[in-house]
Amino acid sequence: MESTFLLNNFNFEVTLIKAAAIESGSNLENGQVASGKDVLGDGGFQECSGLEVQMDVQEILEGGRNNGVIQQVGRAKYQNLVLKRGMFYNNSDKLSSDVWEWIESVLSGVRPVVRYDGLIKVYGHRSKPSKDPKVIATWIIERALPAKVSGPSLNAKSGDVAIEELHLAHEGLRMKMS
């Protein structure tokens, strides 16, 4: 008997959770999120990029060692997380303006700046339709700040209200396989 396998692209979901509400290594480690006012929203986007860490490798020249240099690890640099063509929604599956309110609060000088940790859950291929697809990997970002936001080009034919691009600067990136 031959089994049918639906070849779907990977799907993913982005969740932002207030950083102060999460104790180090607890909720984000397990891929579980807090509830209520600490969740900025769940988002659906067409693209997510910037899941990148660059290590600053230091070269040390050692006297008398002419056949090479010593390589030592320096600081890590994280690329901005870039989310394209999507929107955040709330628990009742309605579009949420919380991200815009967060950005406006930062711009208007509200201090301390609220930071958010994020989960990017990647859902894998599945052989049959399911309401609960399997999470195959989770990317965890720590202490994100808004760096750039672009709204859509308004067009009367399309009626788009989504975020065209959202850039988040952050202080950490980890990946957890399910």
C-alpha positions in Angstrom: 0.0 0.0 0.0 1.4 3.3 -1.0 1.2 6.3 1.4 0.5 9.8 0.2 2.7 12.5 1.6 1.7 16.1 1.2 4.7 18.2 0.4 4.0 21.5 2.1 6.4 24.3 2.7 7.5 24.8 6.3 5.1 26.9 8.2 6.0 29.0 11.2 4.5 31.2 13.9 6.0 34.1 15.9 5.1 34.9 19.5 6.4 37.8 21.5 6.3 37.6 25.3 7.3 40.4 27.7 10.9 39.6 28.8 10.5 40.7 32.4 7.8 38.1 32.9 10.0 35.1 32.0 12.6 33.7 34.4 15.8 32.6 32.7 15.5 29.2 31.3 11.9 28.4 32.3 9.1 29.2 29.8 11.1 29.7 26.7 13.2 26.6 27.2 10.1 24.5 26.9 8.6 26.5 24.1 5.7 27.4 26.3 4.4 31.0 26.6 2.9 33.0 29.4 -0.7 34.1 29.1 -2.6 37.3 29.4 -1.1 40.8 29.2 2.5 39.5 29.0 2.0 38.1 25.4 2.3 40.9 22.8 0.7 38.6 20.2 1.1 35.7 17.9 2.0 36.5 14.4 1.7 35.0 11.0 4.2 36.2 8.4 5.3 35.1 5.0 9.0 35.5 5.7 11.3 35.4 8.6 15.1 36.1 8.3 18.0 37.1 10.5 18.3 33.8 12.4 22.0 34.3 12.4 24.9 34.5 14.9 28.3 35.8 13.9 31.3 35.1 16.1 34.0 37.6 16.3 37.1 35.4 16.0 40.3 37.0 17.4 43.6 36.2 15.8 46.5 36.1 18.2 50.1 36.2 16.9 52.4 34.1 19.1 56.1 34.9 19.0 58.1 32.1 17.4 55.0 30.4 15.9 55.5 31.2 12.2 53.2 28.5 10.7 49.9 30.1 11.8 48.0 32.1 14.3 46.0 31.2 17.3 42.2 31.6 16.9 40.1 32.6 19.9 36.4 33.2 20.2 35.3 36.8 20.9 31.9 38.3 21.2 28.8 37.1 19.4 26.9 39.5 17.1 23.2 38.8 16.4 21.5 40.0 13.2 18.2 41.7 13.4 15.2 39.4 13.1 13.2 40.5 10.1 9.6 39.6 9.7 8.0 40.3 6.3 4.4 40.6 5.1 2.3 39.6 8.1 0.5 40.7 11.2 0.1 39.9 14.9 -3.3 38.7 16.1 -4.8 38.3 19.6 -6.5 35.4 21.4 -9.8 36.0 19.6 -8.0 35.8 16.2 -8.5 39.5 15.5 -5.7 41.7 14.3 -3.7 43.2 17.1 -2.4 46.8 17.3 -0.1 45.9 20.3 3.1 45.9 18.2 2.3 49.4 16.9 1.5 50.6 20.5 4.9 49.1 21.7 6.8 51.0 19.0 4.9 54.2 19.7 5.7 53.9 23.4 9.4 53.5 22.6 9.3 56.5 20.3 7.5 58.7 22.8 10.1 58.1 25.4 8.4 55.7 27.8 11.2 54.3 30.0 12.2 51.7 30.9 11.7 50.3 27.4 9.7 47.1 27.4 11.6 44.2 25.8 10.1 41.1 24.5 11.4 37.5 24.1 10.3 35.6 21.1 9.5 32.2 19.9 9.5 31.2 16.3 7.9 27.8 16.1 8.6 25.9 12.8 5.9 23.4 11.9 7.0 20.4 9.7 5.6 18.5 6.9 2.6 16.3 7.6 1.1 13.3 5.8 -2.5 14.2 6.6 -4.3 17.5 7.5 -4.3 18.2 11.2 -5.5 21.0 13.4 -2.3 20.6 15.6 0.7 20.3 13.3 3.9 19.1 14.9 6.5 21.6 15.9 9.9 20.4 14.6 12.1 23.3 15.8 11.8 26.4 17.9 14.0 29.5 17.6 14.2 31.6 20.7 15.2 35.3 20.7 16.0 37.2 23.8 15.2 40.8 24.9 14.1 42.2 21.5 13.6 45.9 20.7 11.9 47.3 17.7 14.5 48.6 15.2 12.4 49.3 12.2 8.8 48.9 11.0 7.3 49.4 7.6 3.6 49.5 6.8 2.1 48.2 3.6 1.8 50.3 0.4 -1.9 51.2 0.5 -3.8 50.0 -2.6 -7.5 50.2 -2.9 -7.6 47.0 -4.8 -5.9 44.9 -2.2 -6.9 46.4 1.2 -3.7 45.2 2.9 -3.2 46.3 6.5 -0.3 44.0 7.4 3.1 44.9 8.5 5.4 44.9 5.4 8.6 44.6 7.5 9.3 44.4 11.2 13.0 44.4 12.3 13.7 43.4 15.9 17.2 43.9 17.4 17.8 41.3 20.1 20.4 40.1 22.6 20.4 36.3 22.1 19.4 33.5 19.7 19.0 29.8 20.5 17.5 26.9 18.6 15.7 24.0 20.2 14.8 20.8 18.2 11.6 19.1 19.1 
